[in-house]
Amino acid sequence: MEEERGNLFPCFNYPDDTPAIWVCRTRRKALRYLALAESWEHLDDETQPLTKEEEEMLDEITEVKLLPTDKIVHDDGDEGYLVIRPNKAKLQRRKR
């Protein structure tokens, strides 16, 4: 999917079935990945309240507990990070 978008990643030398997930440091930053680009400036301004639609989208974002063995293998430059779990343990999702 990312290759179709023109987002090519370097080879990480891990098996293709290595668990991976995109993460952000905050739920509000993660919201940028669901919103239209026109909304990004608004979302980046923490002083601006979220719209009802943005609040609903925020409810869809879950927290992920990272382990000390997890590795950040890619930084997209927009505060999004690709994290892999080389030991193949499941990524635990936790609803907020």
C-alpha positions as a printed NumPy array, in Angstrom:
array([[  0.   ,   0.   ,   0.   ],
       [  2.724,   2.485,   0.908],
       [  4.641,   1.645,  -2.262],
       [  1.518,   2.526,  -4.266],
       [  1.553,   5.947,  -2.571],
       [  5.195,   6.451,  -3.466],
       [  6.371,   5.968,   0.135],
       [  9.282,   3.615,  -0.279],
       [ 11.076,   2.415,   2.833],
       [ 14.624,   1.187,   3.225],
       [ 15.231,  -2.509,   3.735],
       [ 15.242,  -3.241,   7.475],
       [ 16.652,  -6.784,   7.249],
       [ 13.782,  -8.258,   9.267],
       [ 11.417, -10.979,   8.046],
       [  8.284,  -9.748,   6.251],
       [  6.074, -11.138,   9.03 ],
       [  7.755,  -9.001,  11.74 ],
       [  4.969,  -7.116,  13.593],
       [  5.033,  -3.406,  12.77 ],
       [  2.851,  -0.396,  13.517],
       [  2.828,   3.356,  12.842],
       [  2.767,   5.327,  16.081],
       [  2.76 ,   8.954,  17.232],
       [  3.65 ,  10.374,  20.622],
       [  0.158,  11.778,  21.185],
       [ -3.344,  10.86 ,  20.06 ],
       [ -3.811,  14.346,  18.634],
       [ -0.721,  13.917,  16.417],
       [ -2.072,  10.545,  15.279],
       [ -5.297,  12.279,  14.307],
       [ -3.397,  14.027,  11.5  ],
       [ -3.121,  10.667,   9.732],
       [ -6.912,  10.347,   9.616],
       [ -7.678,  13.961,   8.735],
       [ -7.423,  15.825,   5.455],
       [ -4.222,  17.789,   4.875],
       [ -6.193,  21.034,   5.059],
       [ -6.861,  20.298,   8.753],
       [ -3.244,  19.703,   9.778],
       [ -2.44 ,  23.285,  10.759],
       [ -5.555,  23.379,  12.939],
       [ -4.682,  20.027,  14.528],
       [ -1.09 ,  21.072,  15.196],
       [ -2.305,  24.095,  17.169],
       [ -2.942,  22.547,  20.587],
       [ -4.812,  25.71 ,  21.671],
       [ -7.543,  25.078,  19.068],
       [-10.469,  22.915,  20.194],
       [-11.271,  19.869,  18.102],
       [-14.432,  19.73 ,  16.034],
       [-17.105,  17.149,  16.828],
       [-15.96 ,  15.105,  13.829],
       [-12.326,  15.257,  15.005],
       [-13.372,  14.185,  18.515],
       [-15.159,  11.185,  16.994],
       [-12.075,  10.291,  14.948],
       [ -9.916,  10.653,  18.063],
       [-12.037,   7.959,  19.734],
       [-10.889,   5.552,  17.   ],
       [ -7.224,   5.973,  17.95 ],
       [ -5.849,   3.481,  20.457],
       [ -2.773,   3.571,  22.632],
       [ -0.083,   0.973,  22.095],
       [  2.174,  -0.131,  24.926],
       [  5.696,  -0.364,  23.533],
       [  8.268,  -2.776,  24.898],
       [ 11.941,  -2.05 ,  25.539],
       [ 12.791,  -4.417,  22.656],
       [ 10.65 ,  -2.497,  20.128],
       [ 12.65 ,  -0.545,  17.57 ],
       [ 11.844,   2.665,  15.725],
       [ 12.982,   1.897,  12.194],
       [ 11.553,   4.885,  10.332],
       [ 10.645,   8.503,  11.113],
       [  8.363,  10.106,   8.536],
       [  9.33 ,  13.653,   9.489],
       [  5.763,  14.474,  10.61 ],
       [  6.091,  12.943,  14.085],
       [  5.003,   9.51 ,  12.884],
       [  7.224,   6.515,  13.564],
       [  7.321,   2.981,  12.213],
       [  7.957,   0.624,  15.12 ],
       [  8.771,  -3.05 ,  14.764],
       [  8.72 ,  -5.813,  17.334],
       [ 11.496,  -8.213,  16.28 ],
       [ 10.638, -10.835,  18.9  ],
       [  7.223, -11.365,  17.219],
       [  5.265, -10.694,  20.418],
       [  1.825,  -9.254,  19.704],
       [  1.372,  -5.497,  19.84 ],
       [ -1.081,  -4.838,  22.675],
       [ -3.731,  -2.249,  21.868],
       [ -5.455,  -0.47 ,  24.715],
       [ -8.606,   1.641,  24.323],
       [ -8.47 ,   4.952,  26.102]])
